[in-house]
Amino acid sequence: MIQMSDLKSQKRMAAEIMDVGKNRVRIDPEMQDKVSEAITRQDIRNLIEGGAISKKDEKGTSKARAKHNKKQKAKGLKKRSRLLYRRGQA
C-alpha cells in the first residue's frame, strides 16, 4: 500500500489540471498503485478520465439558520405593528 505523502506531486498536478485546490482532489484508494506510477501530466489526465482521480464537491454555506432568524424577526415585526394599531399610533 502506498502512503498518501508519496502521491504529493500527483495530487498537485491533478489540482492544477482540474483547476481546484489540492484539498479537493480525491484519489481512489483502490487505484493508488496506478496513480503512484503516473509521472506526466498526460498520465494524470488519463487517470482523471478513468475515474481514479476525481474532485470533491464544493462545500456551500447553509442558509437554514439565516432563514430561521428571518422568520423569527418577521414575527416580531407583525407583533409591533399590531401593538401600534391598538394604541392608535399607526
C-alpha positions in Angstrom: 0.0 0.0 0.0 1.3 3.4 -1.0 1.3 6.3 1.6 -0.6 9.4 0.6 2.5 11.5 1.1 4.1 9.6 -1.8 1.3 10.9 -4.1 2.0 14.6 -3.3 3.2 15.5 -6.8 0.4 13.6 -8.5 -2.1 15.4 -6.3 -0.6 18.8 -7.1 -0.7 18.1 -10.8 -4.2 16.8 -10.7 -5.3 20.0 -8.8 -3.7 22.2 -11.5 -5.3 20.2 -14.3 -8.8 20.2 -12.8 -8.4 23.9 -11.6 -9.2 23.1 -8.0 -7.3 23.3 -4.7 -5.2 20.3 -3.5 -7.7 19.6 -0.7 -10.5 19.0 -3.3 -8.5 16.3 -5.2 -9.7 12.7 -4.3 -7.6 9.7 -5.2 -9.3 6.4 -5.2 -7.6 4.2 -2.5 -8.1 1.1 -4.8 -6.1 2.8 -7.6 -3.2 4.3 -5.5 -0.7 2.0 -7.2 -1.6 3.2 -10.7 -1.6 6.8 -9.5 1.9 6.4 -8.0 3.2 5.2 -11.4 1.9 8.3 -13.2 4.6 10.8 -13.8 3.4 13.0 -16.6 0.5 15.4 -16.9 -0.9 13.2 -19.6 -0.8 10.2 -17.2 -2.8 12.2 -14.7 -5.3 13.3 -17.3 -5.9 9.7 -18.3 -6.4 8.8 -14.6 -8.9 11.6 -14.2 -10.8 10.3 -17.3 -10.6 6.8 -15.9 -12.1 7.8 -12.6 -9.0 7.0 -10.4 -8.7 10.8 -9.6 -11.8 13.0 -9.1 -12.6 16.3 -7.5 -14.7 16.6 -4.3 -17.8 18.7 -4.3 -17.6 22.3 -3.1 -18.9 23.0 0.4 -21.5 25.7 0.4 -22.9 27.9 3.1 -26.1 26.7 4.6 -28.8 29.3 4.7 -31.0 27.3 7.2 -30.0 29.4 10.2 -30.5 32.7 8.3 -33.9 31.7 7.1 -35.0 30.7 10.6 -33.8 34.1 12.0 -35.6 36.0 9.3 -38.8 34.1 10.0 -38.5 34.9 13.8 -37.8 38.6 13.1 -40.8 38.7 10.8 -43.0 37.5 13.7 -41.7 40.4 15.8 -42.4 42.9 13.1 -46.0 41.7 12.9 -46.4 42.0 16.7 -45.0 45.6 16.7 -47.5 46.7 14.0 -50.4 45.2 16.0 -49.3 47.0 19.1 -49.1 50.4 17.4 -52.5 49.8 15.8 -54.1 49.1 19.2 -52.5 52.2 20.7 -53.8 54.3 17.8 -50.3 55.4 16.7 -50.4 53.8 13.3 
